[in-house]
Amino acid sequence: GGVAGVAGVAGGRRREEGSAKGAAADFEAEDASTAGSSPSSASQADDADEAPAAASGRGAGRGSVEDGKADEFDGPVLDDPPDPRKIRESLTYFPKLFPAGECDHIEAWLDDTAWRSSTGMLMGPKTVDQTSVRTKCFFGHGYSYGRGVRGREEILPLGSVDPIPGWVRQFVIWPLEVRGIVPFGWVDSVVINDYREGSSIVAHVDPIRLFARPIVTVTFFCPARLVFGASFDPARRTPPAHAQLLTRGSVLMIKGYAADRVTHGIRPEDMLGYRRVSMVLRHVNIAAVQAARWPPPAGALPAAALPA
């Protein structure tokens, strides 16, 4: 329905990725004959050569850091300093799992979702979280997050966010399932992060209590660098222990050491274009679902609207 009007625009749209094209070509040239169907170890990617940047995973002790300051909470125990080799070994990167034609189709759906989120057509009271430079849409299972609740994150009651859209299951999750990247039926939480130029993803660790590993990230529109163990303070005193380039149509699996013992995030300078959309696919731990507070919030979707 709504996507039909944007499909032609998205298919014919020129994407200006600037200087990122050269960097992306270096990564995509690797295993060009098998890209899109077989993984390349993230350890094959070079660490970013960046100016010093400050403590986000190093020296923080517990938890994640924003603007160079650690929150006080009982978060994960981080390595200080993080080990670049262990980070690389616990990442699996599929450079071009979704080819250009499939990206065009999925990006048309993402444009449609952006329009629906901006016009109030997504019904769950906690589905959409919007700022001037980014929009987050939660599907399946939502959760509390951000400064003030780190270390105390909770899965929201069912009905707080919209169900996972059919197009996400068909065009994004299903291709991962049939390739054996994730088990069938495993993904039950999807977050669509629509970032504009100048935005960032603060250094964090996906809550271990809430989410099973791996964490799966799919990238559309423009590329970006995901940095591990870097700081977000203005002086950038701690550089990344590792930086992973995420190209259009790529899939990154984060598990083990990289998921649990070091922070990851994207600084404004790591955004390599005018717009990047990431789709974060996770499986919620059953104990976290059972602990979700009840009753659901006012305006929650009725049970008939929720997935079985």
N, C-alpha and C positions, 0 to 999 in steps of 0.2 A: 504494500500500500504506500506508506510514506516514503519508503526507500526508493521507489521507482523514479521519483522526481529528482533524486540526488545521484542515482547511479550513473547517469550520463555525464553529469558534472564531474563526479569523482573519477570516472574512467578517462575523461579527456583532460583532466587538470594537470598542469605542470607543477612539479614539486621542486622548490628551490632548496637544495640541501647545501649550497655553498661549498666551502672547503671540505665538508664531510665526504664528498664524493671520492676524493683521492684517498682518504683514510679508509673508507669503506671498501674501496677496490682492493687494497692490500689484503684485507681480511677475507674478502669474498673470492679472491683468486685462488686461495688455498682450497684444495679438494674441489675444484670447480666441477669436475665430472660427477661428483656425488653429492654436492650441496643440495639440500632440500630433502634428502632421503636418509642420509647417514650423519652421525654426529662427528664433530671435531672436538677434541679435548680442549677445554678453555686454556690449558697450560700452553697451547701453541701460540696464544696471543701474547704480544709484548706488553710489559707493564707500561703504563703511561709515563711519559717523561714530562713532568709538570713542576711548576714552581712550588716551593714549600707551602704547605697548607695546614692547619692546626688540629688539635686533638679531638678526634671523633671516635676512634676506636682505641687509640693508644693513650695510656695514662688515665683513662676514664674509670677503670676498675669495673663498675657494674653499670649496665644499662646503656642507653643511647645518648647522644649529645646533640644539642642544637645551639648554633652561634657560639660554639666553643665551650659551653657550660653543660655539665652533666646534671641530669635530673636526679633527685634523691629518691630512689626506690629500689626495691629488691628485684632487680632485673638479672639478665644472664651474666655470667662471669666471662669477661672478655680477655683475650690474650693481649699482653702488653710487652713488646710490640707484636702485632700479628705476623704470621709466617706466610710470605707470598707463595711459597711452594705448596703449602697445605691448602691455601685458598684456591689456587689453580687446579689442584687435584680433585677438589670437591665441586667443581663446576663442569657442566656438560653443555656445549654450545652447538646448536644447529644453525649454521649461517643463513641459509635461504630455504627454510622448510616450506614457507608459503611463497610460491613464485609470484611474479609481478601481477599476472592476471587475477590470481586469488586475492592478492593484497588489494587490488582495485575494488573487487567485489566486497570484501570485508570492510574496507574503508568507507564505502557507500553506506553500509549498515551503521558504521560508527558515526558518520555524519547524521544519519537519521536519529540515532540514539541521542546525540548532542542536541538536536532540535527538540526531541521529545523532553529531554531533561530541562531545557530552557523554557518550555511552554507548559510545564506542569503536568505532562501526560504520563509520567511515571508515578505510580500511585502510593508506594510504600512511604511512610512518613520519614524514614531514615535512608531512603534510596540515594538521594542526591545531596552532595556536599560541595558547594561552589564558592570559589573566590574569584578575584579579578584575573588571575593568571592560570587557574586550573579548575577542572571539574572532576569530581570522583563520583562514580555510580556503583553502588553495591548491589549484588544480586545473589540469591540463594540464602546465604547467611551473612548478615552484617555484624559489625563489631565496634566497640568503643575504641578510640585511639587518640593520640595527640598528647601534647603537654598537659600535665596534671593527672593523667590516668596511666602513664607508662609504668609497666610492671603490675598494673591492676586492670588490664584490658579484659573485656567480657564479650562473649557472643550475645548479640541482641536476640530477644524473643522472636520466634517465627512470626511472620507478618510485618515485621518492622521494615523489611526491604522487599523489592519485587523478586519474583522467581527468576531463575536464569533464563534469558530469552531463548526461544527456539533456534534463532539464527546463530547464536553463540555455540550452542550444542552441536549444530549441524556443520558449521563452517570452520570452527576453531577447535572445539574439544574433540569431535569425532576424528579428524585427521591425526590427532595425537594418540588417540586410543587405538586406531587401526595400525599404527606404526609401533605400538608397544611402548610408547614413551610414558604414558600414564595408564593405569588399569581402567577397564570399562566401568563407568559409574563412579569413579573415584572423585572427580571434581564436583564439589558441592558448594563452593564459594568462588565468586568471580568479582573482581574489582576492575572497572574500566577507569583508568587515570588519563585524562585529556589535558596535557600540559602545553602551555604556550611559551613563547620565547621569554626568558627571564625568570621562569619558575624553577623549582627545585624539589627534590625528594630528600628530606632531612635524614641524616644518618640514623639507622635503626636496625634492630633485629626483629624479625617477625616473631610474635609471641610464641614461645615453645609450648606453653600450656594450651594454646588455642589451635595451632595448626600443625598437622603432620608434615614431614619432609618427603619429597622435595617441594620447594616453592618454584612455580613455573611462571616465567614472564615471556610474553609474546609482544613484539614491537611492530608498530605500524606508523605510517607517514615518515617522519624524519628520524635519523639515528641519534644515539646518545651514548655516552660512556657511563657505565655503572662502576662507581669507585668503592673500594673496600678499605676501611681503616683510615679514611681521610677526614680532615676537619672541615668545619663550615664557618669558622670564625673569620673575620675580615682579613686577618693577616695570613690565613691559610698556612699555619705553622707546621702542620703535619701533612705531608703529601700522601697520596694513595699507596697502600701496600701492593695493590693490584688494581688495574683498570680494565674492564671488559667492554669492548665496543659492541653495541647492540644495533644491528642494521635492520632495515625494513624487512619484515617477513621472517625475522630470526626468532628462535626459541632458546631461552636459557633456563637450565635446571640448576637450582641452588640447594645443596644439601650438606650434611655433615659439618665440617669445620667452617666453611664459608657461610653457612646458614646460622650457626649457633655460637661461634666464638669470635666473630668480628662483625662490625657494623657495615652496612652498605647503603648507598644513597647516590643522588645525582645533584651536583652543584650547578648553579646557573651556567657556568662556563662549560659544563659537560653536555648541555643541550646543543645539538649540532644541526639546528634548523628552526624553522618558525613554529613547528608543532610536532609533538610526539605523543602518541597514544600507546600506553602499555596496558595489556590485559593480564592481570595477575590471577592465576588459577591455583586454588588450594583445596585441601581436604581438611575439614574441621574435625578435631578430636571429639569423640563421642561424649567424653566427660564434660567438655566445654559446652556442648549443646545441652546436656542434661542440667547444667548449672545455670543456664539462661534464666533470667528472672521472669516471673509471671505475676500478674497478667501482662499481655502485650500492651504497647503504648496506644494512646488514643489515635484513631485513624489507621490502625493496622489493617492489613488486608485480611479479608475473611478466609476461613480455612479452605473454602472451595477454590480460591485463587492460588493456593500454594501447591508446590509440587508434591506428588505422593511420596 
